[in-house]
Amino acid sequence: MKEIEIKIKLADLASLIRKVESLGGIKRPENFEHDTMYDDGKGFFDNERVLRLRKATNGNLLTYKEKDISDHHDNLLKRTEIQTKVDDYDQMDAILRKLGFFPYRIKEKISTEYQLDGVILDFHKIPFLGDFLEIEADEDKLPAILAKIGFNLTDGINKNYTKLFFEFCDQNGLSHDVPQTFDEEKKHSLQ
């Protein structure tokens, strides 16, 4: 139920993947994810909480996340995370709406995982933001795996993709209401 994650913005995804593969990293199938984050209109989402319904190639998930405000780290995200598989995406959406939640944010990503030394390295392609590496692991395991691939804890970003996207929108004159999808990214790159 405790998520400890480091997120690193990547300048050269291809060379890092080559390095991970040369170290014996085992690739898992690519996964396309379409996330809907919900709000209740009473500040639920703004209070560092996320209720997310994910439709993905490898199965649907309902996830609740809450920032751990007692344990702040400049380079890690630490949150409570509770999730479960969902067989019927549309029925779960209907349940959430009946409970007073409504779709608030849409985000897509392409995720490619590698297993290396018992740790999952999750490479993400995020619309508008580019390429990232995420590693979820016990905090004491992170320094060794990061060093092995040429990074350290200070390379981490302690913001979620929504906050990073809102910063991107503010810097580029986009509304926060723009869906963070690959189709939307194409529309804005053509303008």
Contacts in CASP RR format, 6 or more apart in sequence:
PFRMAT RR
TARGET T0000
AUTHOR 0000-0000-0000
METHOD contacts of the structure
MODEL  1
MKEIEIKIKLADLASLIRKVESLGGIKRPENFEHDTMYDDGKGFFDNERV
LRLRKATNGNLLTYKEKDISDHHDNLLKRTEIQTKVDDYDQMDAILRKLG
FFPYRIKEKISTEYQLDGVILDFHKIPFLGDFLEIEADEDKLPAILAKIG
FNLTDGINKNYTKLFFEFCDQNGLSHDVPQTFDEEKKHSLQ
1 80 0 8 1.000
1 81 0 8 1.000
1 82 0 8 1.000
2 68 0 8 1.000
2 78 0 8 1.000
2 79 0 8 1.000
2 80 0 8 1.000
2 81 0 8 1.000
3 65 0 8 1.000
3 77 0 8 1.000
3 78 0 8 1.000
3 79 0 8 1.000
3 80 0 8 1.000
3 81 0 8 1.000
3 136 0 8 1.000
4 76 0 8 1.000
4 77 0 8 1.000
4 78 0 8 1.000
4 136 0 8 1.000
4 137 0 8 1.000
4 138 0 8 1.000
4 139 0 8 1.000
4 142 0 8 1.000
5 76 0 8 1.000
5 77 0 8 1.000
5 78 0 8 1.000
5 79 0 8 1.000
5 134 0 8 1.000
5 135 0 8 1.000
5 136 0 8 1.000
6 75 0 8 1.000
6 76 0 8 1.000
6 77 0 8 1.000
6 134 0 8 1.000
6 135 0 8 1.000
6 142 0 8 1.000
6 146 0 8 1.000
6 153 0 8 1.000
6 155 0 8 1.000
6 156 0 8 1.000
7 77 0 8 1.000
7 132 0 8 1.000
7 133 0 8 1.000
7 134 0 8 1.000
7 156 0 8 1.000
7 157 0 8 1.000
7 158 0 8 1.000
7 159 0 8 1.000
8 132 0 8 1.000
8 133 0 8 1.000
8 134 0 8 1.000
8 151 0 8 1.000
8 155 0 8 1.000
8 156 0 8 1.000
8 157 0 8 1.000
9 129 0 8 1.000
9 130 0 8 1.000
9 131 0 8 1.000
9 132 0 8 1.000
9 157 0 8 1.000
10 16 0 8 1.000
10 123 0 8 1.000
10 130 0 8 1.000
10 131 0 8 1.000
10 132 0 8 1.000
10 133 0 8 1.000
13 123 0 8 1.000
13 125 0 8 1.000
13 131 0 8 1.000
16 123 0 8 1.000
16 133 0 8 1.000
16 149 0 8 1.000
17 112 0 8 1.000
17 114 0 8 1.000
17 123 0 8 1.000
19 149 0 8 1.000
19 150 0 8 1.000
20 114 0 8 1.000
20 116 0 8 1.000
20 121 0 8 1.000
20 149 0 8 1.000
21 27 0 8 1.000
21 114 0 8 1.000
23 116 0 8 1.000
23 148 0 8 1.000
23 149 0 8 1.000
24 116 0 8 1.000
25 114 0 8 1.000
25 115 0 8 1.000
25 116 0 8 1.000
25 121 0 8 1.000
26 114 0 8 1.000
26 115 0 8 1.000
26 116 0 8 1.000
27 112 0 8 1.000
27 113 0 8 1.000
27 114 0 8 1.000
28 112 0 8 1.000
28 113 0 8 1.000
28 114 0 8 1.000
28 115 0 8 1.000
29 57 0 8 1.000
29 58 0 8 1.000
30 57 0 8 1.000
30 110 0 8 1.000
30 111 0 8 1.000
30 112 0 8 1.000
31 56 0 8 1.000
31 57 0 8 1.000
31 58 0 8 1.000
31 110 0 8 1.000
31 111 0 8 1.000
31 112 0 8 1.000
31 113 0 8 1.000
32 56 0 8 1.000
32 57 0 8 1.000
32 108 0 8 1.000
32 109 0 8 1.000
32 110 0 8 1.000
32 111 0 8 1.000
33 54 0 8 1.000
33 55 0 8 1.000
33 56 0 8 1.000
33 57 0 8 1.000
33 108 0 8 1.000
33 109 0 8 1.000
33 110 0 8 1.000
33 111 0 8 1.000
34 54 0 8 1.000
34 55 0 8 1.000
34 56 0 8 1.000
34 106 0 8 1.000
34 107 0 8 1.000
34 108 0 8 1.000
34 181 0 8 1.000
35 52 0 8 1.000
35 53 0 8 1.000
35 54 0 8 1.000
35 55 0 8 1.000
35 105 0 8 1.000
35 106 0 8 1.000
35 107 0 8 1.000
35 108 0 8 1.000
35 109 0 8 1.000
36 52 0 8 1.000
36 53 0 8 1.000
36 54 0 8 1.000
36 93 0 8 1.000
36 103 0 8 1.000
36 105 0 8 1.000
36 106 0 8 1.000
37 45 0 8 1.000
37 50 0 8 1.000
37 51 0 8 1.000
37 52 0 8 1.000
37 103 0 8 1.000
37 104 0 8 1.000
37 105 0 8 1.000
37 106 0 8 1.000
37 107 0 8 1.000
37 162 0 8 1.000
38 44 0 8 1.000
38 45 0 8 1.000
38 51 0 8 1.000
38 52 0 8 1.000
38 53 0 8 1.000
38 96 0 8 1.000
38 101 0 8 1.000
38 102 0 8 1.000
38 103 0 8 1.000
38 104 0 8 1.000
39 45 0 8 1.000
39 51 0 8 1.000
39 101 0 8 1.000
39 102 0 8 1.000
39 104 0 8 1.000
40 100 0 8 1.000
40 101 0 8 1.000
40 102 0 8 1.000
41 102 0 8 1.000
44 51 0 8 1.000
44 101 0 8 1.000
45 104 0 8 1.000
45 105 0 8 1.000
48 66 0 8 1.000
48 67 0 8 1.000
48 69 0 8 1.000
49 64 0 8 1.000
49 65 0 8 1.000
49 66 0 8 1.000
49 67 0 8 1.000
50 63 0 8 1.000
50 64 0 8 1.000
50 65 0 8 1.000
50 66 0 8 1.000
50 160 0 8 1.000
50 162 0 8 1.000
51 62 0 8 1.000
51 63 0 8 1.000
51 64 0 8 1.000
51 96 0 8 1.000
51 101 0 8 1.000
52 61 0 8 1.000
52 62 0 8 1.000
52 63 0 8 1.000
52 64 0 8 1.000
52 65 0 8 1.000
53 60 0 8 1.000
53 61 0 8 1.000
53 62 0 8 1.000
53 63 0 8 1.000
53 86 0 8 1.000
53 89 0 8 1.000
53 92 0 8 1.000
53 93 0 8 1.000
53 96 0 8 1.000
54 60 0 8 1.000
54 61 0 8 1.000
54 62 0 8 1.000
54 63 0 8 1.000
55 89 0 8 1.000
59 85 0 8 1.000
60 85 0 8 1.000
60 86 0 8 1.000
60 87 0 8 1.000
60 88 0 8 1.000
60 89 0 8 1.000
60 92 0 8 1.000
61 83 0 8 1.000
61 84 0 8 1.000
61 85 0 8 1.000
61 86 0 8 1.000
62 83 0 8 1.000
62 84 0 8 1.000
62 86 0 8 1.000
62 92 0 8 1.000
63 81 0 8 1.000
63 82 0 8 1.000
63 83 0 8 1.000
64 80 0 8 1.000
64 81 0 8 1.000
64 82 0 8 1.000
64 83 0 8 1.000
65 79 0 8 1.000
65 80 0 8 1.000
65 81 0 8 1.000
66 79 0 8 1.000
66 80 0 8 1.000
67 77 0 8 1.000
67 78 0 8 1.000
67 79 0 8 1.000
68 78 0 8 1.000
68 79 0 8 1.000
68 80 0 8 1.000
71 78 0 8 1.000
72 78 0 8 1.000
73 158 0 8 1.000
74 158 0 8 1.000
75 153 0 8 1.000
75 154 0 8 1.000
75 155 0 8 1.000
75 156 0 8 1.000
75 157 0 8 1.000
75 158 0 8 1.000
76 139 0 8 1.000
76 142 0 8 1.000
76 153 0 8 1.000
76 156 0 8 1.000
76 158 0 8 1.000
77 158 0 8 1.000
77 159 0 8 1.000
77 160 0 8 1.000
86 92 0 8 1.000
93 103 0 8 1.000
105 162 0 8 1.000
105 179 0 8 1.000
105 180 0 8 1.000
106 179 0 8 1.000
106 180 0 8 1.000
106 181 0 8 1.000
107 126 0 8 1.000
107 127 0 8 1.000
107 161 0 8 1.000
107 162 0 8 1.000
107 165 0 8 1.000
107 179 0 8 1.000
107 180 0 8 1.000
107 181 0 8 1.000
108 127 0 8 1.000
108 180 0 8 1.000
108 181 0 8 1.000
108 182 0 8 1.000
109 124 0 8 1.000
109 125 0 8 1.000
109 126 0 8 1.000
109 127 0 8 1.000
109 161 0 8 1.000
110 124 0 8 1.000
110 125 0 8 1.000
111 122 0 8 1.000
111 123 0 8 1.000
111 124 0 8 1.000
112 122 0 8 1.000
112 123 0 8 1.000
113 120 0 8 1.000
113 121 0 8 1.000
113 122 0 8 1.000
113 123 0 8 1.000
114 120 0 8 1.000
114 121 0 8 1.000
114 123 0 8 1.000
115 121 0 8 1.000
116 145 0 8 1.000
116 148 0 8 1.000
116 149 0 8 1.000
117 144 0 8 1.000
117 145 0 8 1.000
117 148 0 8 1.000
119 135 0 8 1.000
119 137 0 8 1.000
119 141 0 8 1.000
119 145 0 8 1.000
120 135 0 8 1.000
120 136 0 8 1.000
120 137 0 8 1.000
121 133 0 8 1.000
121 135 0 8 1.000
121 145 0 8 1.000
121 149 0 8 1.000
122 133 0 8 1.000
122 134 0 8 1.000
122 135 0 8 1.000
122 136 0 8 1.000
123 131 0 8 1.000
123 132 0 8 1.000
123 133 0 8 1.000
124 131 0 8 1.000
124 132 0 8 1.000
124 133 0 8 1.000
124 134 0 8 1.000
125 131 0 8 1.000
126 132 0 8 1.000
126 161 0 8 1.000
126 165 0 8 1.000
126 180 0 8 1.000
127 180 0 8 1.000
127 181 0 8 1.000
127 182 0 8 1.000
127 184 0 8 1.000
127 185 0 8 1.000
128 165 0 8 1.000
128 168 0 8 1.000
128 180 0 8 1.000
128 184 0 8 1.000
128 185 0 8 1.000
128 188 0 8 1.000
129 161 0 8 1.000
129 164 0 8 1.000
129 165 0 8 1.000
129 168 0 8 1.000
133 151 0 8 1.000
135 142 0 8 1.000
135 145 0 8 1.000
135 146 0 8 1.000
137 145 0 8 1.000
142 153 0 8 1.000
143 152 0 8 1.000
143 153 0 8 1.000
146 152 0 8 1.000
146 153 0 8 1.000
146 155 0 8 1.000
157 164 0 8 1.000
159 167 0 8 1.000
161 180 0 8 1.000
162 180 0 8 1.000
165 180 0 8 1.000
166 176 0 8 1.000
168 174 0 8 1.000
169 175 0 8 1.000
169 176 0 8 1.000
169 178 0 8 1.000
174 188 0 8 1.000
178 184 0 8 1.000
178 188 0 8 1.000
END
